[in-house]
Amino acid sequence: MNNLIVTPGYASQFSCIGAACEDSCCHDWTIIFDKKSYKNTLNHPKLASLAKEAFIETKTDANQWAKIKLNANGTCPFVNEQQLCAIHAAAGETALSHTCKTYPRSDNVIATTKYESLSLSCPEAARLVLFDANAFQFEAKSGGAKRPTAANPAWLEKTYDYSLDLLINMGVDWQQALMAIGLLVKVSDQVRQNALPIAQIDQRFEQLILLAQTKEIAAQYQKIPYTPQPQTHAFVSIHDQLCKLHSRSLKPRFTSLNDAIGLLCNESNQYQIDDLNKAWEEKALPALSNYQDLFDRYILYSLYHEHFPMSHSQQPWMAFRLLVIDCFMIRCYLSAMAFKNNGLTESDIVLCFQLYSVVRQHKAKFAEGINQTLQECGIDSIPAAISLLKTS
């Protein structure tokens, strides 16, 4: 069926919580105004005086005509004493910039279908994705894209559909499901390069379902060794990049995570991956006993949000490696917070996913840096990638 708008429950239920947000997008973000919104704000009688001081004209193009000059506290000057938006209060939602009007909503348009989603860099979006019972109830309605894009190649759509199926229906742990998706992606990559016919993707999917039923997937996962050295290299390098790229890395919310990680450093101030993994087994897992589908939810969100394995380069292997490293890094952060707090609250869980996503979803340089790090670590095969997920 063509010309559809696909909306998951987490997107349809989202509503900004405003002043109650623990990491507001009105703070420390680059806020761009299009020419029309900028002119309207500048000419509004209740906003004109403040607007003259609040904007910096960039005139990059009509969609990027000006940006907000944050105050000394890193806050948008249009945030009033009630921690609400003065533009919205004075002129309504239509007067907001495109960024303010839409964030954290995002759309993925493929051919004539629009897939609606949210960015996990928003704490409330993360909360819905990770915990809401109806987060993954999908609705499809007619409407579709006003400006259709090119359709994806058939191999990519097959890989997307089968990856979702493997995650949801294999009946294995999320780590094993990721390994199965990796084995599917390996064949997809060969099809992409015209080294195999497209029917091989169907055959591989059927093989993987059978391997799951016969417990062979679980057996293969158990054979993959625990590799602390590549894990250490990957964690240290990627966390360092995250700290450098995160616009709020010196703010209390981020430093609470950094402090937790610091507790697991040795006397030479070196990260101890064995201690992080021990904290996962002894502290985080017991604390997550009521959230056993946490990573299944995150992976399902990622597959849908990115239309996996779609990427700018359309290289499925690179998309797969990034998904594995996302899970690895967030697991490490959860471990550190569980060690520090002797357990995990829902707020702790949201913090780990959300802080990582601020950089992962909005800084293209970060993904480039991750790929460079994985090359340095020799993560060039499915077993090597999946070994990052082993904790003992």
BALOBA-1460 file (C-alpha; in Angstrom, 3 decimals):
// residues 392
<rec num="1" residu="m" x="0.000" y="0.000" z="0.000"/>
<rec num="2" residu="n" x="1.450" y="3.347" z="-1.047"/>
<rec num="3" residu="n" x="1.255" y="6.892" z="0.345"/>
<rec num="4" residu="l" x="1.255" y="5.945" z="4.018"/>
<rec num="5" residu="i" x="2.198" y="7.686" z="7.232"/>
<rec num="6" residu="v" x="3.547" y="5.143" z="9.725"/>
<rec num="7" residu="t" x="3.478" y="6.257" z="13.363"/>
<rec num="8" residu="p" x="4.669" y="4.265" z="16.397"/>
<rec num="9" residu="g" x="2.919" y="4.733" z="19.728"/>
<rec num="10" residu="y" x="5.875" y="6.530" z="21.254"/>
<rec num="11" residu="a" x="5.576" y="9.261" z="18.598"/>
<rec num="12" residu="s" x="1.792" y="9.644" z="18.721"/>
<rec num="13" residu="q" x="1.822" y="9.858" z="22.537"/>
<rec num="14" residu="f" x="4.665" y="12.351" z="22.839"/>
<rec num="15" residu="s" x="3.960" y="15.703" z="24.450"/>
<rec num="16" residu="c" x="6.657" y="18.122" z="25.589"/>
<rec num="17" residu="i" x="6.809" y="18.315" z="29.401"/>
<rec num="18" residu="g" x="8.286" y="21.832" z="29.264"/>
<rec num="19" residu="a" x="9.734" y="23.111" z="32.516"/>
<rec num="20" residu="a" x="9.675" y="19.605" z="34.048"/>
<rec num="21" residu="c" x="12.241" y="18.324" z="31.526"/>
<rec num="22" residu="e" x="15.536" y="17.297" z="33.128"/>
<rec num="23" residu="d" x="17.593" y="18.229" z="30.050"/>
<rec num="24" residu="s" x="15.681" y="20.931" z="28.201"/>
<rec num="25" residu="c" x="16.362" y="21.594" z="24.523"/>
<rec num="26" residu="c" x="16.107" y="25.312" z="25.388"/>
<rec num="27" residu="h" x="19.558" y="25.033" z="26.967"/>
<rec num="28" residu="d" x="22.925" y="24.697" z="25.205"/>
<rec num="29" residu="w" x="21.456" y="23.805" z="21.804"/>
<rec num="30" residu="t" x="22.139" y="25.583" z="18.528"/>
<rec num="31" residu="i" x="18.714" y="27.002" z="17.683"/>
<rec num="32" residu="i" x="18.301" y="28.034" z="14.049"/>
<rec num="33" residu="f" x="15.568" y="30.353" z="12.739"/>
<rec num="34" residu="d" x="14.363" y="30.503" z="9.150"/>
<rec num="35" residu="k" x="13.995" y="33.945" z="7.571"/>
<rec num="36" residu="k" x="10.208" y="34.163" z="7.952"/>
<rec num="37" residu="s" x="10.154" y="33.134" z="11.633"/>
<rec num="38" residu="y" x="13.061" y="35.459" z="12.375"/>
<rec num="39" residu="k" x="11.357" y="38.479" z="10.758"/>
<rec num="40" residu="n" x="8.037" y="37.740" z="12.466"/>
<rec num="41" residu="t" x="9.695" y="37.496" z="15.880"/>
<rec num="42" residu="l" x="11.695" y="40.661" z="15.296"/>
<rec num="43" residu="n" x="8.532" y="42.568" z="14.367"/>
<rec num="44" residu="h" x="6.259" y="41.212" z="17.104"/>
<rec num="45" residu="p" x="5.382" y="44.023" z="19.567"/>
<rec num="46" residu="k" x="5.835" y="41.803" z="22.648"/>
<rec num="47" residu="l" x="9.074" y="40.237" z="21.412"/>
<rec num="48" residu="a" x="10.852" y="42.926" z="19.381"/>
<rec num="49" residu="s" x="12.923" y="44.400" z="22.205"/>
<rec num="50" residu="l" x="14.304" y="41.049" z="23.334"/>
<rec num="51" residu="a" x="14.671" y="39.763" z="19.766"/>
<rec num="52" residu="k" x="17.100" y="42.561" z="18.860"/>
<rec num="53" residu="e" x="19.550" y="41.180" z="21.435"/>
<rec num="54" residu="a" x="18.694" y="37.494" z="21.159"/>
<rec num="55" residu="f" x="19.556" y="36.797" z="17.517"/>
<rec num="56" residu="i" x="22.733" y="36.526" z="15.501"/>
<rec num="57" residu="e" x="22.103" y="36.832" z="11.760"/>
<rec num="58" residu="t" x="23.836" y="34.108" z="9.746"/>
<rec num="59" residu="k" x="21.981" y="34.400" z="6.411"/>
<rec num="60" residu="t" x="23.238" y="30.989" z="5.295"/>
<rec num="61" residu="d" x="20.014" y="30.536" z="3.345"/>
<rec num="62" residu="a" x="16.287" y="31.176" z="3.836"/>
<rec num="63" residu="n" x="15.988" y="28.170" z="6.130"/>
<rec num="64" residu="q" x="19.015" y="29.200" z="8.220"/>
<rec num="65" residu="w" x="18.715" y="32.955" z="8.478"/>
<rec num="66" residu="a" x="19.625" y="33.516" z="12.128"/>
<rec num="67" residu="k" x="20.519" y="31.660" z="15.302"/>
<rec num="68" residu="i" x="19.797" y="32.248" z="18.964"/>
<rec num="69" residu="k" x="22.508" y="33.875" z="21.073"/>
<rec num="70" residu="l" x="22.391" y="31.895" z="24.317"/>
<rec num="71" residu="n" x="22.815" y="33.783" z="27.582"/>
<rec num="72" residu="a" x="25.657" y="33.330" z="30.079"/>
<rec num="73" residu="n" x="23.970" y="30.222" z="31.503"/>
<rec num="74" residu="g" x="23.644" y="28.650" z="28.063"/>
<rec num="75" residu="t" x="19.890" y="29.240" z="28.024"/>
<rec num="76" residu="c" x="17.744" y="30.602" z="25.202"/>
<rec num="77" residu="p" x="16.890" y="34.211" z="26.148"/>
<rec num="78" residu="f" x="13.259" y="33.597" z="25.195"/>
<rec num="79" residu="v" x="12.844" y="31.218" z="28.157"/>
<rec num="80" residu="n" x="10.770" y="33.129" z="30.711"/>
<rec num="81" residu="e" x="10.654" y="32.966" z="34.522"/>
<rec num="82" residu="q" x="8.255" y="30.026" z="34.371"/>
<rec num="83" residu="q" x="10.831" y="28.181" z="32.218"/>
<rec num="84" residu="l" x="8.457" y="28.363" z="29.262"/>
<rec num="85" residu="c" x="8.948" y="29.829" z="25.778"/>
<rec num="86" residu="a" x="8.098" y="33.529" z="25.471"/>
<rec num="87" residu="i" x="7.656" y="33.228" z="21.692"/>
<rec num="88" residu="h" x="5.106" y="30.441" z="22.116"/>
<rec num="89" residu="a" x="3.332" y="32.383" z="24.876"/>
<rec num="90" residu="a" x="3.134" y="35.628" z="22.886"/>
<rec num="91" residu="a" x="2.609" y="34.435" z="19.328"/>
<rec num="92" residu="g" x="1.679" y="30.752" z="19.437"/>
<rec num="93" residu="e" x="3.273" y="27.597" z="18.059"/>
<rec num="94" residu="t" x="3.210" y="28.800" z="14.445"/>
<rec num="95" residu="a" x="5.699" y="31.560" z="15.315"/>
<rec num="96" residu="l" x="8.359" y="29.109" z="16.470"/>
<rec num="97" residu="s" x="11.375" y="28.231" z="14.370"/>
<rec num="98" residu="h" x="11.282" y="24.923" z="12.502"/>
<rec num="99" residu="t" x="13.720" y="23.434" z="15.041"/>
<rec num="100" residu="c" x="11.616" y="24.438" z="18.052"/>
<rec num="101" residu="k" x="8.367" y="23.494" z="16.325"/>
<rec num="102" residu="t" x="9.400" y="19.972" z="15.398"/>
<rec num="103" residu="y" x="12.057" y="18.697" z="17.851"/>
<rec num="104" residu="p" x="12.273" y="15.878" z="18.899"/>
<rec num="105" residu="r" x="10.080" y="14.691" z="16.039"/>
<rec num="106" residu="s" x="11.801" y="13.360" z="12.939"/>
<rec num="107" residu="d" x="10.582" y="11.800" z="9.709"/>
<rec num="108" residu="n" x="12.134" y="9.259" z="7.395"/>
<rec num="109" residu="v" x="10.661" y="9.465" z="3.890"/>
<rec num="110" residu="i" x="11.173" y="6.422" z="1.689"/>
<rec num="111" residu="a" x="9.470" y="6.504" z="-1.711"/>
<rec num="112" residu="t" x="5.904" y="7.652" z="-0.872"/>
<rec num="113" residu="t" x="5.852" y="6.464" z="2.751"/>
<rec num="114" residu="k" x="6.653" y="8.687" z="5.721"/>
<rec num="115" residu="y" x="7.944" y="6.977" z="8.870"/>
<rec num="116" residu="e" x="7.459" y="9.185" z="11.930"/>
<rec num="117" residu="s" x="9.763" y="8.932" z="14.928"/>
<rec num="118" residu="l" x="11.403" y="10.796" z="17.825"/>
<rec num="119" residu="s" x="15.028" y="11.489" z="18.731"/>
<rec num="120" residu="l" x="16.208" y="9.819" z="21.949"/>
<rec num="121" residu="s" x="18.236" y="12.934" z="22.764"/>
<rec num="122" residu="c" x="14.980" y="14.135" z="24.342"/>
<rec num="123" residu="p" x="14.509" y="12.611" z="27.833"/>
<rec num="124" residu="e" x="10.732" y="12.345" z="27.494"/>
<rec num="125" residu="a" x="11.090" y="10.604" z="24.123"/>
<rec num="126" residu="a" x="13.574" y="8.164" z="25.658"/>
<rec num="127" residu="r" x="11.189" y="7.515" z="28.539"/>
<rec num="128" residu="l" x="8.364" y="6.604" z="26.157"/>
<rec num="129" residu="v" x="10.523" y="4.360" z="23.967"/>
<rec num="130" residu="l" x="12.060" y="2.493" z="26.900"/>
<rec num="131" residu="f" x="9.077" y="2.097" z="29.218"/>
<rec num="132" residu="d" x="5.689" y="2.831" z="27.659"/>
<rec num="133" residu="a" x="3.500" y="-0.243" z="27.151"/>
<rec num="134" residu="n" x="2.153" y="1.051" z="23.820"/>
<rec num="135" residu="a" x="5.421" y="2.470" z="22.489"/>
<rec num="136" residu="f" x="5.584" y="0.004" z="19.604"/>
<rec num="137" residu="q" x="1.943" y="-0.144" z="18.617"/>
<rec num="138" residu="f" x="2.140" y="1.101" z="15.030"/>
<rec num="139" residu="e" x="-0.542" y="2.942" z="13.103"/>
<rec num="140" residu="a" x="-0.528" y="3.317" z="9.323"/>
<rec num="141" residu="k" x="-2.804" y="5.849" z="7.688"/>
<rec num="142" residu="s" x="-3.082" y="7.370" z="4.245"/>
<rec num="143" residu="g" x="-1.264" y="10.615" z="3.562"/>
<rec num="144" residu="g" x="2.317" y="9.789" z="2.793"/>
<rec num="145" residu="a" x="5.048" y="12.086" z="1.595"/>
<rec num="146" residu="k" x="4.332" y="15.342" z="-0.210"/>
<rec num="147" residu="r" x="7.745" y="15.055" z="-1.848"/>
<rec num="148" residu="p" x="8.419" y="11.373" z="-2.555"/>
<rec num="149" residu="t" x="11.998" y="10.124" z="-2.551"/>
<rec num="150" residu="a" x="13.609" y="7.289" z="-4.451"/>
<rec num="151" residu="a" x="12.644" y="3.794" z="-3.334"/>
<rec num="152" residu="n" x="15.253" y="1.754" z="-1.494"/>
<rec num="153" residu="p" x="16.848" y="-1.191" z="-3.313"/>
<rec num="154" residu="a" x="15.057" y="-4.494" z="-2.757"/>
<rec num="155" residu="w" x="17.966" y="-6.015" z="-0.805"/>
<rec num="156" residu="l" x="17.783" y="-3.198" z="1.754"/>
<rec num="157" residu="e" x="14.023" y="-3.510" z="2.300"/>
<rec num="158" residu="k" x="14.328" y="-7.281" z="2.699"/>
<rec num="159" residu="t" x="17.103" y="-6.805" z="5.248"/>
<rec num="160" residu="y" x="15.024" y="-4.250" z="7.152"/>
<rec num="161" residu="d" x="11.956" y="-6.507" z="7.302"/>
<rec num="162" residu="y" x="13.927" y="-9.620" z="8.212"/>
<rec num="163" residu="s" x="15.964" y="-7.817" z="10.878"/>
<rec num="164" residu="l" x="12.746" y="-6.769" z="12.615"/>
<rec num="165" residu="d" x="11.445" y="-10.322" z="12.346"/>
<rec num="166" residu="l" x="14.625" y="-11.818" z="13.814"/>
<rec num="167" residu="l" x="14.574" y="-9.455" z="16.778"/>
<rec num="168" residu="i" x="10.887" y="-9.929" z="17.573"/>
<rec num="169" residu="n" x="10.242" y="-13.580" z="16.749"/>
<rec num="170" residu="m" x="13.442" y="-15.581" z="17.311"/>
<rec num="171" residu="g" x="12.838" y="-16.039" z="21.023"/>
<rec num="172" residu="v" x="16.482" y="-15.454" z="22.011"/>
<rec num="173" residu="d" x="18.338" y="-12.874" z="24.105"/>
<rec num="174" residu="w" x="18.996" y="-9.508" z="22.490"/>
<rec num="175" residu="q" x="22.722" y="-10.227" z="22.117"/>
<rec num="176" residu="q" x="21.969" y="-13.403" z="20.161"/>
<rec num="177" residu="a" x="19.361" y="-11.599" z="18.077"/>
<rec num="178" residu="l" x="21.990" y="-9.001" z="17.172"/>
<rec num="179" residu="m" x="24.370" y="-11.765" z="16.132"/>
<rec num="180" residu="a" x="21.683" y="-13.252" z="13.881"/>
<rec num="181" residu="i" x="21.024" y="-9.831" z="12.352"/>
<rec num="182" residu="g" x="24.769" y="-9.541" z="11.717"/>
<rec num="183" residu="l" x="24.793" y="-12.880" z="9.905"/>
<rec num="184" residu="l" x="21.881" y="-11.679" z="7.771"/>
<rec num="185" residu="v" x="23.656" y="-8.393" z="7.050"/>
<rec num="186" residu="k" x="26.765" y="-10.244" z="5.895"/>
<rec num="187" residu="v" x="24.745" y="-11.861" z="3.091"/>
<rec num="188" residu="s" x="22.962" y="-8.582" z="2.325"/>
<rec num="189" residu="d" x="26.301" y="-6.873" z="1.847"/>
<rec num="190" residu="q" x="27.309" y="-9.492" z="-0.711"/>
<rec num="191" residu="v" x="23.988" y="-9.026" z="-2.519"/>
<rec num="192" residu="r" x="24.560" y="-5.263" z="-2.519"/>
<rec num="193" residu="q" x="27.888" y="-5.853" z="-4.257"/>
<rec num="194" residu="n" x="26.246" y="-8.236" z="-6.786"/>
<rec num="195" residu="a" x="28.313" y="-11.140" z="-5.456"/>
<rec num="196" residu="l" x="25.158" y="-13.116" z="-4.563"/>
<rec num="197" residu="p" x="21.589" y="-13.210" z="-5.947"/>
<rec num="198" residu="i" x="18.919" y="-11.520" z="-3.844"/>
<rec num="199" residu="a" x="17.229" y="-14.867" z="-3.117"/>
<rec num="200" residu="q" x="20.170" y="-15.633" z="-0.815"/>
<rec num="201" residu="i" x="18.789" y="-13.103" z="1.696"/>
<rec num="202" residu="d" x="15.547" y="-15.107" z="1.931"/>
<rec num="203" residu="q" x="17.491" y="-18.338" z="2.331"/>
<rec num="204" residu="r" x="19.728" y="-16.911" z="5.045"/>
<rec num="205" residu="f" x="16.696" y="-15.641" z="6.976"/>
<rec num="206" residu="e" x="15.079" y="-19.085" z="6.894"/>
<rec num="207" residu="q" x="18.373" y="-20.680" z="8.000"/>
<rec num="208" residu="l" x="18.640" y="-18.297" z="10.951"/>
<rec num="209" residu="i" x="15.095" y="-19.056" z="12.116"/>
<rec num="210" residu="l" x="15.923" y="-22.776" z="12.002"/>
<rec num="211" residu="l" x="19.221" y="-22.223" z="13.850"/>
<rec num="212" residu="a" x="17.351" y="-20.388" z="16.592"/>
<rec num="213" residu="q" x="14.814" y="-23.194" z="16.918"/>
<rec num="214" residu="t" x="17.585" y="-25.806" z="17.242"/>
<rec num="215" residu="k" x="19.483" y="-23.660" z="19.816"/>
<rec num="216" residu="e" x="22.440" y="-23.362" z="17.430"/>
<rec num="217" residu="i" x="22.384" y="-19.555" z="17.572"/>
<rec num="218" residu="a" x="22.762" y="-19.729" z="21.355"/>
<rec num="219" residu="a" x="25.585" y="-22.264" z="20.984"/>
<rec num="220" residu="q" x="27.436" y="-20.071" z="18.477"/>
<rec num="221" residu="y" x="27.090" y="-17.068" z="20.770"/>
<rec num="222" residu="q" x="28.519" y="-19.007" z="23.708"/>
<rec num="223" residu="k" x="31.605" y="-19.915" z="21.643"/>
<rec num="224" residu="i" x="32.517" y="-16.256" z="21.066"/>
<rec num="225" residu="p" x="35.291" y="-15.343" z="23.528"/>
<rec num="226" residu="y" x="35.303" y="-12.520" z="26.050"/>
<rec num="227" residu="t" x="37.796" y="-9.910" z="24.789"/>
<rec num="228" residu="p" x="38.579" y="-7.255" z="27.421"/>
<rec num="229" residu="q" x="41.385" y="-5.566" z="25.478"/>
<rec num="230" residu="p" x="39.321" y="-4.507" z="22.418"/>
<rec num="231" residu="q" x="36.472" y="-3.579" z="24.760"/>
<rec num="232" residu="t" x="38.781" y="-1.328" z="26.765"/>
<rec num="233" residu="h" x="40.155" y="0.364" z="23.646"/>
<rec num="234" residu="a" x="36.685" y="0.882" z="22.203"/>
<rec num="235" residu="f" x="35.165" y="2.225" z="25.419"/>
<rec num="236" residu="v" x="38.010" y="4.614" z="26.265"/>
<rec num="237" residu="s" x="38.223" y="6.035" z="22.740"/>
<rec num="238" residu="i" x="34.489" y="6.381" z="22.121"/>
<rec num="239" residu="h" x="33.701" y="7.831" z="25.544"/>
<rec num="240" residu="d" x="36.492" y="10.367" z="25.056"/>
<rec num="241" residu="q" x="34.958" y="11.389" z="21.711"/>
<rec num="242" residu="l" x="31.529" y="11.664" z="23.335"/>
<rec num="243" residu="c" x="32.897" y="13.971" z="26.042"/>
<rec num="244" residu="k" x="34.533" y="16.231" z="23.459"/>
<rec num="245" residu="l" x="31.473" y="16.459" z="21.204"/>
<rec num="246" residu="h" x="28.757" y="16.751" z="23.852"/>
<rec num="247" residu="s" x="27.755" y="20.400" z="24.192"/>
<rec num="248" residu="r" x="26.806" y="19.920" z="27.839"/>
<rec num="249" residu="s" x="29.677" y="17.721" z="28.998"/>
<rec num="250" residu="l" x="30.482" y="20.098" z="31.886"/>
<rec num="251" residu="k" x="26.896" y="20.329" z="33.115"/>
<rec num="252" residu="p" x="25.765" y="18.383" z="36.223"/>
<rec num="253" residu="r" x="23.708" y="15.825" z="34.268"/>
<rec num="254" residu="f" x="26.687" y="14.704" z="32.192"/>
<rec num="255" residu="t" x="29.210" y="14.944" z="35.028"/>
<rec num="256" residu="s" x="27.028" y="12.597" z="37.101"/>
<rec num="257" residu="l" x="27.699" y="9.934" z="34.463"/>
<rec num="258" residu="n" x="31.383" y="10.816" z="34.229"/>
<rec num="259" residu="d" x="31.715" y="10.627" z="38.009"/>
<rec num="260" residu="a" x="30.143" y="7.168" z="37.970"/>
<rec num="261" residu="i" x="32.640" y="5.988" z="35.358"/>
<rec num="262" residu="g" x="35.483" y="7.539" z="37.358"/>
<rec num="263" residu="l" x="34.646" y="5.335" z="40.334"/>
<rec num="264" residu="l" x="35.656" y="2.343" z="38.217"/>
<rec num="265" residu="c" x="39.073" y="3.738" z="37.257"/>
<rec num="266" residu="n" x="42.228" y="2.282" z="38.809"/>
<rec num="267" residu="e" x="44.908" y="4.218" z="40.710"/>
<rec num="268" residu="s" x="46.433" y="5.323" z="37.396"/>
<rec num="269" residu="n" x="43.059" y="6.784" z="36.363"/>
<rec num="270" residu="q" x="42.599" y="4.100" z="33.692"/>
<rec num="271" residu="y" x="39.192" y="2.663" z="32.898"/>
<rec num="272" residu="q" x="38.710" y="-0.902" z="34.135"/>
<rec num="273" residu="i" x="36.514" y="-2.749" z="31.647"/>
<rec num="274" residu="d" x="36.532" y="-5.903" z="33.791"/>
<rec num="275" residu="d" x="35.114" y="-3.909" z="36.704"/>
<rec num="276" residu="l" x="32.509" y="-2.297" z="34.428"/>
<rec num="277" residu="n" x="31.437" y="-5.730" z="33.216"/>
<rec num="278" residu="k" x="31.392" y="-7.075" z="36.772"/>
<rec num="279" residu="a" x="29.139" y="-4.161" z="37.722"/>
<rec num="280" residu="w" x="26.835" y="-5.137" z="34.848"/>
<rec num="281" residu="e" x="26.516" y="-8.696" z="36.155"/>
<rec num="282" residu="e" x="26.279" y="-7.877" z="39.864"/>
<rec num="283" residu="k" x="24.553" y="-4.476" z="39.979"/>
<rec num="284" residu="a" x="22.879" y="-3.554" z="36.698"/>
<rec num="285" residu="l" x="21.252" y="-6.851" z="35.728"/>
<rec num="286" residu="p" x="19.521" y="-7.339" z="39.098"/>
<rec num="287" residu="a" x="18.334" y="-3.718" z="38.949"/>
<rec num="288" residu="l" x="16.941" y="-4.323" z="35.447"/>
<rec num="289" residu="s" x="14.949" y="-7.404" z="36.427"/>
<rec num="290" residu="n" x="11.726" y="-5.454" z="35.846"/>
<rec num="291" residu="y" x="12.998" y="-4.087" z="32.519"/>
<rec num="292" residu="q" x="14.159" y="-7.256" z="30.805"/>
<rec num="293" residu="d" x="13.044" y="-5.989" z="27.402"/>
<rec num="294" residu="l" x="15.064" y="-2.761" z="27.717"/>
<rec num="295" residu="f" x="17.600" y="-3.513" z="24.985"/>
<rec num="296" residu="d" x="15.019" y="-5.273" z="22.818"/>
<rec num="297" residu="r" x="13.095" y="-1.990" z="22.873"/>
<rec num="298" residu="y" x="16.186" y="0.051" z="22.087"/>
<rec num="299" residu="i" x="17.208" y="-2.188" z="19.187"/>
<rec num="300" residu="l" x="13.649" y="-2.231" z="17.818"/>
<rec num="301" residu="y" x="13.590" y="1.561" z="18.027"/>
<rec num="302" residu="s" x="16.973" y="1.779" z="16.259"/>
<rec num="303" residu="l" x="15.964" y="-0.590" z="13.457"/>
<rec num="304" residu="y" x="12.795" y="1.409" z="12.820"/>
<rec num="305" residu="h" x="14.222" y="4.899" z="13.399"/>
<rec num="306" residu="e" x="17.193" y="4.341" z="11.071"/>
<rec num="307" residu="h" x="15.299" y="2.037" z="8.695"/>
<rec num="308" residu="f" x="18.214" y="-0.344" z="9.275"/>
<rec num="309" residu="p" x="20.548" y="-0.947" z="7.532"/>
<rec num="310" residu="m" x="19.940" y="2.276" z="5.617"/>
<rec num="311" residu="s" x="22.800" y="4.765" z="5.864"/>
<rec num="312" residu="h" x="24.324" y="7.505" z="3.763"/>
<rec num="313" residu="s" x="26.844" y="5.015" z="2.390"/>
<rec num="314" residu="q" x="24.276" y="2.161" z="2.182"/>
<rec num="315" residu="q" x="26.900" y="-0.177" z="3.620"/>
<rec num="316" residu="p" x="24.968" y="-2.587" z="5.855"/>
<rec num="317" residu="w" x="28.081" y="-3.854" z="7.644"/>
<rec num="318" residu="m" x="28.907" y="-0.355" z="8.898"/>
<rec num="319" residu="a" x="25.314" y="0.181" z="10.045"/>
<rec num="320" residu="f" x="25.449" y="-3.120" z="11.931"/>
<rec num="321" residu="r" x="28.725" y="-2.293" z="13.679"/>
<rec num="322" residu="l" x="27.331" y="1.052" z="14.808"/>
<rec num="323" residu="l" x="24.253" y="-0.632" z="16.270"/>
<rec num="324" residu="v" x="26.431" y="-3.074" z="18.223"/>
<rec num="325" residu="i" x="28.654" y="-0.297" z="19.573"/>
<rec num="326" residu="d" x="25.583" y="1.718" z="20.598"/>
<rec num="327" residu="c" x="24.421" y="-1.202" z="22.737"/>
<rec num="328" residu="f" x="27.939" y="-1.738" z="24.105"/>
<rec num="329" residu="m" x="28.423" y="1.876" z="25.174"/>
<rec num="330" residu="i" x="24.992" y="2.219" z="26.769"/>
<rec num="331" residu="r" x="25.500" y="-1.060" z="28.630"/>
<rec num="332" residu="c" x="28.777" y="0.317" z="30.007"/>
<rec num="333" residu="y" x="27.039" y="3.519" z="31.118"/>
<rec num="334" residu="l" x="24.263" y="1.574" z="32.830"/>
<rec num="335" residu="s" x="26.923" y="-0.523" z="34.585"/>
<rec num="336" residu="a" x="28.709" y="2.568" z="35.879"/>
<rec num="337" residu="m" x="25.503" y="4.193" z="37.136"/>
<rec num="338" residu="a" x="24.406" y="0.950" z="38.807"/>
<rec num="339" residu="f" x="27.789" y="0.677" z="40.539"/>
<rec num="340" residu="k" x="27.631" y="4.277" z="41.752"/>
<rec num="341" residu="n" x="24.016" y="4.145" z="42.954"/>
<rec num="342" residu="n" x="23.904" y="0.472" z="43.962"/>
<rec num="343" residu="g" x="21.050" y="-0.003" z="41.526"/>
<rec num="344" residu="l" x="19.191" y="1.809" z="38.753"/>
<rec num="345" residu="t" x="16.119" y="4.015" z="38.772"/>
<rec num="346" residu="e" x="14.109" y="4.811" z="35.646"/>
<rec num="347" residu="s" x="15.732" y="8.258" z="35.694"/>
<rec num="348" residu="d" x="19.199" y="6.655" z="35.680"/>
<rec num="349" residu="i" x="18.237" y="4.473" z="32.728"/>
<rec num="350" residu="v" x="16.834" y="7.403" z="30.750"/>
<rec num="351" residu="l" x="19.975" y="9.430" z="31.495"/>
<rec num="352" residu="c" x="22.285" y="6.765" z="30.014"/>
<rec num="353" residu="f" x="20.345" y="6.349" z="26.784"/>
<rec num="354" residu="q" x="19.572" y="10.050" z="26.372"/>
<rec num="355" residu="l" x="23.044" y="11.482" z="27.026"/>
<rec num="356" residu="y" x="24.593" y="9.059" z="24.548"/>
<rec num="357" residu="s" x="21.939" y="9.864" z="21.925"/>
<rec num="358" residu="v" x="22.570" y="13.628" z="22.130"/>
<rec num="359" residu="v" x="25.861" y="13.041" z="20.326"/>
<rec num="360" residu="r" x="25.094" y="9.814" z="18.464"/>
<rec num="361" residu="q" x="21.989" y="11.184" z="16.732"/>
<rec num="362" residu="h" x="23.115" y="14.761" z="16.084"/>
<rec num="363" residu="k" x="26.872" y="14.691" z="15.431"/>
<rec num="364" residu="a" x="27.915" y="12.990" z="12.183"/>
<rec num="365" residu="k" x="31.556" y="13.221" z="13.272"/>
<rec num="366" residu="f" x="30.824" y="10.838" z="16.129"/>
<rec num="367" residu="a" x="29.825" y="7.962" z="13.834"/>
<rec num="368" residu="e" x="32.936" y="8.599" z="11.748"/>
<rec num="369" residu="g" x="35.066" y="8.464" z="14.885"/>
<rec num="370" residu="i" x="33.417" y="5.224" z="16.004"/>
<rec num="371" residu="n" x="34.190" y="3.552" z="12.680"/>
<rec num="372" residu="q" x="37.810" y="4.666" z="12.943"/>
<rec num="373" residu="t" x="38.036" y="3.269" z="16.476"/>
<rec num="374" residu="l" x="36.544" y="-0.063" z="15.430"/>
<rec num="375" residu="q" x="39.111" y="-0.352" z="12.657"/>
<rec num="376" residu="e" x="41.870" y="0.269" z="15.198"/>
<rec num="377" residu="c" x="40.382" y="-2.445" z="17.431"/>
<rec num="378" residu="g" x="40.233" y="-4.959" z="14.585"/>
<rec num="379" residu="i" x="36.446" y="-5.234" z="14.765"/>
<rec num="380" residu="d" x="36.132" y="-6.532" z="11.215"/>
<rec num="381" residu="s" x="33.957" y="-9.641" z="11.576"/>
<rec num="382" residu="i" x="30.663" y="-10.697" z="13.158"/>
<rec num="383" residu="p" x="32.354" y="-12.591" z="16.045"/>
<rec num="384" residu="a" x="34.683" y="-9.640" z="16.732"/>
<rec num="385" residu="a" x="31.745" y="-7.222" z="16.859"/>
<rec num="386" residu="i" x="29.593" y="-9.479" z="19.027"/>
<rec num="387" residu="s" x="32.509" y="-10.103" z="21.413"/>
<rec num="388" residu="l" x="32.009" y="-6.495" z="22.561"/>
<rec num="389" residu="l" x="28.723" y="-7.618" z="24.093"/>
<rec num="390" residu="k" x="30.255" y="-10.387" z="26.221"/>
<rec num="391" residu="t" x="30.829" y="-9.527" z="29.876"/>
<rec num="392" residu="s" x="32.657" y="-12.663" z="30.977"/>
